[in-house]
Amino acid sequence: MKASVVIPVFNERDSLPMVVADIPREEVGEVVVVDNGSTDGTDLVAQRLPVRLVRETRKGYGRACLAGIAALESSPPDVVVFLDGDYSDHPEEMPRLLEAIRAGADMVIGSRFLGRAEPGAILPQARFGNRLACFLIRVLYRHRYTDLGPFRAIRWDALRRLGMQDTDFGWTCEMQVKAVARGLRIGEVPVSYRRRVGVSKITGTVAGTIRAGWKILWTIARYR
């Protein structure tokens, strides 16, 4: 099974080398790092790593993920793994997600709430928002998720069926509600989570938290 990794980054100069170093390369054919307009030299750091660097200057987490997908179009993998570049995820746990794909799942979410999160790694506002979003998905879509975490794996053909569109904070939620609506075989596996390197661009600020929360709730309602 051929797997590729997409890592969207914005000002992750210090953490990106650690993320890339911990990826189990025996499981992965290609690592695509999408620089989303960093100003701290993240792109220069990426050039020295064993990755393929893609630049997406238009800001937005979803835009960066879409750019990573587009970069894989010419030689698509069997599976795409998404993880963040802030070293909060544990890349070495990637085999857990891929094993679930091999067992028959179309999409697998790495759940921080089924696994072990370092104290303080998930801020209170993020914890509350995640639980609210999962509750609403359960009510409206009749599917129980425990997390909207960024660490996830999905089969290439299933990803193409979803027709992903969101360009910012609604990306992960869009993928999960569309997966239910399209009848994908969905799994969750426990993953570990630690405090990120640097400050979160979303839950680290009040404005970011409000924007992300509104967009996630709007996305849940939009695809119902």
Beta strands, then each sheet from edge to edge (+ up, - down):
strand 1: 3-9
strand 2: 30-35
strand 3: 52-55
strand 4: 79-82
strand 5: 107-111
strand 6: 152-155
strand 7: 186-190
sheet 1: 3+ 2+ 1+ 4+ 6- 5+ 7+
end
